[in-house]
Amino acid sequence: MTRLLMIDDEARFARALAIGLRAHGYDVDVATTGEEGLATAAARPPDVVVLDLGLPGLDGLDVLRGLRAWTSVPIIVLSARHEQTSKVDALDEGADDYLTKPFGMDELLARLRAIQRRGVERDEAPVVRTADFTIDLGAKLVTVDRGDVHLTPKEWQLLELLVRHPGKLVSQRQVLQEVWGPHYEKETDYLRVFIASLRRKLEPQPARPRYFITEPGMGYRFEPEGDGARGRDRG
């Protein structure tokens, strides 16, 4: 049974949601403050967290940071806030998904299934090794000969998405949707900037990339064998 931790200060809403989730087979713990949520997560490590941003006392973003300091458990953020910055901040701090209240139980269940599938994928292929760097997907760690490589949250999300589709084209639209969200589908400038940053940090010759290959007007490919240098496009 999947253990789910719900952190939400709206007691009636949390109770109703917990009843619905238990009816679908989840083992649900409920916390009504950020402090209680962190304590519960430490005492009974969850398989997935549903976290409200609008908490009294310790803010939801602080709880998110606290969780991410020691666990990579999937986190879905809930909020009544409609400002785009709230969503961006939560995703940048490590949330896996975002739902705006009100929402339907079917949608929440679908989101839970999706992030749990991604978790299984992470477990199946935790380490990717190339001739020039190693990516530990489970530990969210990238190393080269000279040591660990620091990546921003967005750089890591982009890297992980490409690495999970080795040798396959990942479209610009898919990257923007999965890394930045549905409101960023046309922001292709973001991709060029972040791809260039990954190349500076990981490619032996960033101007002649072997691993992170551009397909002009289409998307990007990750070549784990470093064969991209022989490809027709290296931009």
N, C-alpha and C positions, 0 to 999 in steps of 0.2 A: 504494500500500500504506500502510495506517495505521501510523504509528510509535507504539508503546506503550512507556512507561517503567514498569517494575515496581520498586518500592523495598520490599524485604522481607529481613530478616536470616535467615530460615529458608531456607538454601541449597537443600536438597532440595526443599522445597515450591516455591520460586521456579523452580527448573529444570524441575520437572514441569509447573507452570502455563505457563511459557514455551513448552515443547514443544507443549502443547495449543493455545495461542494462535497459535503459528506455523503449526500445521496448519490453522487457520481464517483464514490470510491476513494475520496481523499481523506487522509487523517489530518485534521485541521487544528492548529493552535492559534488562538487569538490574543493579540496584545493591543492595548488601547493607547499606549504612549511609546515614544521612541526609545526611552530608557528600558521599558519593559520588553520591547521588541528585541533589542540587542541582547538582553539577559536571556530571553527565551531561546534565541538563536544559538547562544553559547551553550545553554544547558541541553537543548534538544535540537541539534543541527538539522535544519530542514532540507528538503530536496528542491524546494522552490519557495520564493517569497513574493507575496502580494503586498505592496507598500504604498500607503497614502502619503502624499507630499505635505498636506496641510495638517501637520500634527502640532499639538500644543507642546511647549517646552522645547525639547530637542527636535529640530526641524527634520522633515523627511529626507532632504538632501544630506544632512549630517548623518542620519541613520544609514543612508546608502553608502556614504564614505566609510562609515564604521564597519559595515558588512564587507565592503570591498577590500578593507585592510587585511582581511584574513580568509575570505572565502570567495570562490567563483560561482557560488550557487546562482541559478537563474533568478532574476528579479523582474517582476512586472510592476510598474509604477502606476498608481491610480491618482487622479486628481480632478477637482472641479475647476481647476485653473485652465483657462483657454489661451493664455498668452504663449506664443511660440517659444519665448525664452525659457519658460518652465520646462517644456519638453526637451529642448536642446540641452539645458543644464543637466537634467536627469540622465539623458543618454550619454552625455560627455562624462558623467561621473560613474558610468558603468552599468546603468539599467539595460536590460535586454529588450524590453518592450514597454509600451506606454498606452494606457487607456484613459479616456476622459469620461468622467461621470456626467450623466447616467449612461449605462451600457447594459447590454443583455447578458444573461448567464451563458447563452450559447457562444457569444463572442469571446467571453473570458475563457471558457473551456477550450475553444479553438486555439486561443493564444497560448494557453498552458500546454496543450498538446504539441504545438509548434516548438516552443522553447525546450520542451523535454526531448523532442526528437533531435534538436541541435546538440543537446547535452550528450545523448547517446553517440552522435557522430564524433564529438570531441573525445569520448572515451575510446572509440575504436581506432583513432589515429592520432595519438597525443604528440608524437614527435616527428618532425620533418627535417631531414638532413640533406644539405647540399655540400658541394665542395668548398663553399666559402662561408656558410653560416648554418646554424641549427635553430629550429623553431620548436619550442615546447608549447603546444597548444593548451595542455592542461594547466601548466604553471604560468602561462602567458609570459614567456621569457624567450628572448632572442639573444644568441651569443655568436660572437666571431672570435677569431684567434686572440684578439687583444682584450676580450672580456665581454660583459653584457652590453647590449645596445638599448638605449632608452628610446621608447616610442611613446608618443602621445596616445590617449585613448582612441582618437579617430584613426591615427596611423595603424594602431593595432587592429581595429575593426576591419580596415581596408585590407591589411595584410592577411588576416585570418580568412576573410571571404575569398580572396584569390587563391590562397594555399589550399583551401578545401575543394577547389576545382582544378587540380593540376592538369596542365596541358589543354584546358578548355577555355574558350572565349567566355568571359563574363561581360555582359553588355553594360554600357554606360548607365542605362536606366536602372538595371538591377543593382549596380554598385551604389548609385545615389539613393535609391529606395531603401536598401538594407543598411547602409552606413549613416546616411543623413536623414532619411525619412521621406514620405511621399510628397512633401511640399518642395523638395529640392531636385525634382526630376530633370530640370533644365539647367542646373548649375554646373555645367561641365568644366568650368574654370577650377572648381574645387578639386576635381579629379586630377587635372594636370599638376596642380600645386602639390597635392599629397603623393602622387606617384613619383614626382621628382624628389620629394623628401625621402621616400623609401629607397629610391635608387642611391641617393647620396649616402645613406646609412648602411646599405647592404650590398650594393653592386661593387665589384672590384674596379670597374670603369663605368661610372654613372652615365657618361656620354655614349657609351656603347653597351647598353644593358644586355645581360645574358638571361636574366631570370624574370624580369617584369617587363613584358612586351606590349607595346601599343598596336592595336589594330585600328588604323585611322577611321574615325567616324563610327566605329562599332563598339569597341571596348578594350579589355585587357586580358592577357594570359599570364599565368605563372608557369614557368618551365623549370621543374625541379632539377633536371639534369644540366641546366645551364646551356641549353642548345639554342637559345634565342639569338645569340650573337650571329648565328648563321642564317637567321630569318630574313625576310625581305624588308621588314620594318623594325627599326630600333628606337623610334621616337617616343 
